[in-house]
């Protein structure tokens, strides 16, 4: 499965899902973090349906939101990095402050 769209716009995700399913393309959503509104959700389709799904999505969304690869979002990496830094500050604070 490959990602064809990654966005925080929940209504767009549902529109794309419905359009792809109407064309007979099986869709999987990456909804592990779907309850958090500022974290993007990805739409995945089978490798065989990738080109057809991209053509359908092109009619629904601006071309900048079509994903060419499966790399993690830079925004997600920044949030994770900030979380690790905060955790380190808390842990180091407990070590050096009696």
C-alpha positions as CSV (number, residue, x, y, z in Angstrom):
1,X,0.0,0.0,0.0
2,X,1.2,3.5,-0.8
3,X,0.1,6.9,0.4
4,X,-1.6,9.1,-2.1
5,X,-2.7,11.9,0.2
6,X,-1.7,13.2,3.6
7,X,-3.6,16.1,5.1
8,X,-5.2,17.4,8.3
9,X,-8.4,18.3,6.5
10,X,-10.8,15.6,7.8
11,X,-13.6,16.5,5.3
12,X,-11.2,16.2,2.4
13,X,-10.1,12.8,3.7
14,X,-13.7,11.6,3.7
15,X,-14.3,13.0,0.2
16,X,-11.3,11.3,-1.2
17,X,-12.2,8.0,0.5
18,X,-15.7,8.1,-0.9
19,X,-14.5,9.0,-4.4
20,X,-11.9,6.2,-4.5
21,X,-14.3,3.6,-3.1
22,X,-17.0,4.7,-5.7
23,X,-14.4,3.9,-8.4
24,X,-13.8,0.5,-6.9
25,X,-10.4,1.3,-5.3
26,X,-9.8,-0.2,-1.8
27,X,-8.8,2.5,0.7
28,X,-7.0,2.3,4.0
29,X,-6.6,5.3,6.3
30,X,-3.8,5.9,8.8
31,X,-6.0,6.9,11.7
32,X,-3.8,6.0,14.7
33,X,-3.5,9.7,15.4
34,X,-6.7,10.7,13.7
35,X,-8.3,12.0,16.8
36,X,-5.6,14.7,17.1
37,X,-6.7,17.5,14.6
38,X,-3.3,18.9,13.8
39,X,-1.6,15.6,12.9
40,X,-2.0,14.6,9.2
41,X,-3.9,11.4,8.3
42,X,-2.7,9.5,5.3
43,X,-4.9,7.8,2.6
44,X,-3.3,4.5,1.3
45,X,-4.2,2.5,-1.8
46,X,-2.8,-0.6,-3.4
47,X,0.2,-0.3,-5.6
48,X,-1.8,-1.5,-8.6
49,X,-4.4,1.3,-8.1
50,X,-1.8,4.1,-7.4
51,X,-1.9,5.9,-10.8
52,X,-5.7,5.7,-11.1
53,X,-6.1,6.9,-7.5
54,X,-3.8,9.9,-8.2
55,X,-5.8,10.9,-11.2
56,X,-9.1,10.8,-9.2
57,X,-7.6,12.8,-6.4
58,X,-6.2,15.4,-8.8
59,X,-9.8,16.3,-9.6
60,X,-10.7,16.8,-5.9
61,X,-7.6,18.5,-4.3
62,X,-4.9,21.0,-5.2
63,X,-1.8,19.2,-6.6
64,X,0.4,20.2,-3.6
65,X,-1.4,17.7,-1.3
66,X,-0.7,14.6,-3.5
67,X,2.0,12.6,-1.9
68,X,4.7,11.1,-4.1
69,X,6.4,8.9,-1.5
70,X,5.8,7.4,2.0
71,X,8.1,9.7,4.0
72,X,7.0,10.8,7.5
73,X,5.8,14.4,7.8
74,X,8.5,16.9,8.8
75,X,5.9,18.5,11.1
76,X,5.5,15.2,13.0
77,X,9.3,14.9,13.3
78,X,9.5,18.4,14.8
79,X,6.7,17.6,17.3
80,X,8.5,14.4,18.3
81,X,11.9,16.2,18.7
82,X,10.3,18.9,20.9
83,X,8.7,16.2,23.0
84,X,12.1,14.4,23.5
85,X,13.8,17.7,24.4
86,X,11.1,18.5,27.0
87,X,11.4,15.0,28.4
88,X,15.2,15.3,28.7
89,X,14.9,18.6,30.5
90,X,12.5,17.1,33.0
91,X,14.8,14.1,33.6
92,X,18.0,16.1,33.8
93,X,16.3,18.5,36.1
94,X,15.5,15.7,38.5
95,X,19.2,14.5,38.4
96,X,20.8,17.8,39.1
97,X,18.3,19.4,41.4
98,X,18.2,17.6,44.8
